[in-house]
Amino acid sequence: MLEVNPPELLSFCKTPSRPSPTETLTLTNKSDRHVAFKVKTTEPKSYGVKPSTGTLRPNETGTVTITLTNLGENRKNHRFMVQAHAVQQGQVVSREDWASFKKESIEEQRLNVNLEESMDANSASAQKDFSGSAENSSRGQESTETRPSSAQKDFSGNAENSSNAPGWNGQEPADLQCKYDDTLKWFNSIKREYRKLQDRCDAAIAAQGAAAARAAAMKGESLDVQVAKASEAAKQAAEYYGVDANQAADAAARRAKEHPSDGKADAAAGGSYSLLTLLFVALIAALIPRLAHLG
């Protein structure tokens, strides 16, 4: 019922200047019914999910924003699950409703979580100094007694410290990489949705052209007229959808030439259906007196 994107993995990269990274779930209702959804996690104290529940109309797409607020102690147990259930139009689904749904009627999709932590240059330097030097271990230990706590303070997400961190506009390369990855995911998601919409438009335009050519064929009009009407219908549909009208008209004309509609066959098929209808009516009319006589 629901198409979930990303479908399998959520990635969160925590840095000093980005202590609460976010990830976006895109949910698309692929069915012809209204679908209620619910997003659950094994670590509810570590994430903020907005919205965690909702309802999508047929072919509607919605987004869920997930924010990492606390890594927690058990980092290997972070998982999410998206549940979906068909509902009536206008139905408000409560917590009690979800509990009453039969388990086999609920669609579930599970997602794993990838957690990453990146330190800035100051933190890395502090860790290196803290490890000590073979040549001057005593001085190394002495000079780094306070640096780990400073690095920890930076990692906790202090706004002043993170804004003064080195890099482009106060951002570390690791942080910029995380933002680049998020932007790339968003771009790929938009590109997939665009391709789907483009395919739907192409199919609708082709159907309009084919219908016009078929109608002309059933009237006994020539192939040239069929091609012209298919081209004009496709052009009007393309203008409605805001795509290249000339290209759509050429494609419709080409399809009408390559696959001409057989108007006589269509008319014969219609005549056959009409004849069968008349025979059926005559049969019923003949049986009614006999049934009345038996009664």
N, C-alpha and C positions, 0 to 999 in steps of 0.2 A: 504493500500500500504506500509506504513512504520510501523515498530515495534519500539516503543520508549522505552528506558530503562534509568532511572526509568520511569515507566508509568504514575505516578500520583503526585509524590511529590519530590521537590528539597529541600535539607537541607543545610543551611549555618551556621557555628558556628564561630563567630568572637571573637578572643582573642587578648591580647596585642602582643603576638609574632606571631600572624597570623591575621593581620588586613584586609587582602583581601582573604578570603577563596574562594576556587573554587569547582565547581561541574561539572561532565562530563556527557553529554547526549550521549547515543549510539543510532544511527539511522541505522536500517537495512531495505533495500529494499526487501520486500517479494513478489513483483510482477515480471512479466516477461518483464516489460518495464522500460525504464529509468524514474526516478522520481526526480523532482526538489523539494527542501525543503527550508523553510524559518522559522527562529526562531524569534518570537516577544515577547515583554514583556510590561507590563503596566507601568514599571518604567525604561525607557531606560537610564536615567541619573545615575542609581544606579548599572548598570551591564555592563560588557564588554563581548560580545559574539563573539567568533571566532571559525569557520566562522559562520556568521549569515545566509548565503545562500549557496546553492551548488546543485550538481546533483549526484545521485547515480545510478550505473549500476544495472542490475538485480542481486539480491542476494548479492550485495555489502554492507558492513558495514562501516559507518563513525562515527567520534566522533566530538562533539561540546563542547568546553570548555567555561564555564560560570563563570565569576569572579565577586564577590561582591565588589564594589568599594566604595559605599556610601549607608548607610542605609536609608537616607532620612527621611522625617517627617511622611509620611503616611506608616507605616510598615505593615498595614493590607491589603494593596491593591497590594501586590507584587504577580504577576502571570505570567506564560509563556504560549505560544501557539506555537505548531509546525504545520506548514501548509505543505501539500504535493500535488503535481500535476504531472500527467504523461506528459512526453514531448518526442520529437523525439530525436534519438541518435545524439549527437553533437550539439544540440540546446542550445544556450546561452540565459538564461532567465534573462531579465532585469526587472527593477522596473515597467516599463510600461507594460510588459507582465503579471506580477502578477496582475496589476490593470485591465487588459483586460480579465483575466480568469473568467469564470462563477462561481458564488459562489457555486452552487450545485456540481461543478466538483472538488472543492478543499476539500481535506481531512484535518480535523483539530483535534488536540489532545491538551487538556488543562492540565496544571500542576500547582498545588498550590506550595507555598513556605513556608518553615518553617525557621524562623530567630531566632538565639540564640546568646546571648552575655555572655561571661564568663570573670570574673576578676581574676587576679592573687592574691597571698597571700597578697602582699603589699596593693593592692586595697581593699581587703576585710577587712584588719586591719584598713585601713583609714576610711572605711565606719562605722566599729564598733566604732572606737574612735569618729567619728563625731556625732554618735547618743547620745554620752554623757554617764556619769555614774551617778547613783542616789546618790552615796556617795560623789562624787567630780565633780559635773556638771560644775563648773566654770573652773576648771583645764582641764576638758575634752574638753570644748569648746575652751579654749585658745590653747591647744596643737594640735587641729585639724583644725585650721583656714586655714592652708596652705596645709593640707594633701589631701583634695578633689581635689584641682587643680593638685597635683602631680599624684594622681590616674588617673585623666582625661588625663594627659600628657602621662602616660604609655599606656592607652587604645587607644590613637590616633595612636599608632603603631610606636613609636620612636624605631629605630633599636638598639640603644645602651642600652636603658632601658630594652627592651624585651630580649636581649641576656644575660643580667645579672640577669634575674629573677630566683628565686630558682626552683629546680626540676631537672629532668634528662636532661642533656645537655641544660640547660636553658629553658626547656619547662615545663609548668604547667600541672598538672594532667588533667585539663579540656581540654587543648590544645591537650594533648596526646590522650584523649578519642575521640576528633573530628577526629584526624588523623587515629585512629584505625577504626572508623566508615567508613571513606572514603575508607580505605584499604579493609575493609570487603565488601563494596559495589562493589569495583572493582573486588575482588576475586570471588564473587558470579556471577558477570556478565561474567567473563571469564569462569567460570565453566558451565554456561548455554550454552554459545557458543560452548564449547568443547563437551557437550552432543549432541547438534544439529549436529555437524560435525560427531560425532561418529555414530549417527543414520543414517546419509546419507551414510557413508562408509559401514555400515552393510547392508543397503538396496541394495547398488550397488553390493556388494560381493554376496549377496543372489541371485540377478537377474542374475549374471554371471553363478553361479552354476546351477540355474534352466534352463537357456537357453541351457547350454551344455547337461544337462540330457534330455531335450526335443528333441534336435537335434539327440542325440543317439537313442532315442525311435522311432523317425520317420524313422530312417534307419533300424529299426527292431532289434537293438542290445539288448542283455539281460540286466536284471536289474543290475547285477553286473557291467557290462560295463557302464551303465548309472551312477551308483554311483561313479565309478572311475573317469569318465570324469567330473562329477559335482564337485567332490573333487579337482581335478587338476585345474579346471577353477577358483574355489573359492580361491585356494591357490595362484595362479598367481595374482588374483585381490587383495588379501590381501597384498602380497608383494609389489604391486604397491602403495597401500595406506599406507604402512608402519605400518600395524597392525600384530597381531599374526597370521601367516599363517597356522600353524598346527591347531589352534583352529577354524579358519574359514573353513578349509578343513573338519574337523570332523563335524561341524555344517551342511555344505552342503551335506555331505554324509548321515547324519541322515535325513535331509529333503527329499533327493531323495528316501530313503528307505520308509519313512512314507507316502510320497505322490508321488508314481511312475507316470511318464508321460505315457499316453496311446498313443503310436505312431500310432496305427491303427486308433484311433479316429481322431487324427490330420490329418492323411493321407486321411481318409474318408471325413473330413471337406474340405480339399483342393480339393479333387475330386469333391465334390458337387459344390463348387464354380466354378470349371472348366466346369462342365456340364451346369450349369446355364449360364455361359458366352457363350458356344456354342449355346444353345437354343436361347439366345438373338440375337446373330449374325444371326442365321438362320431366325428368325422372321423378322429382319430388311431387310434381303436379299429378303424375300418373299414379303414384303410390297413395296419395291422400284418400281418394274414394275407397280404395281397398281396405285401408286401415280403418276408415270410418265404418265400413261394412262389418269388419271383424269385431269392432267394438259393440 
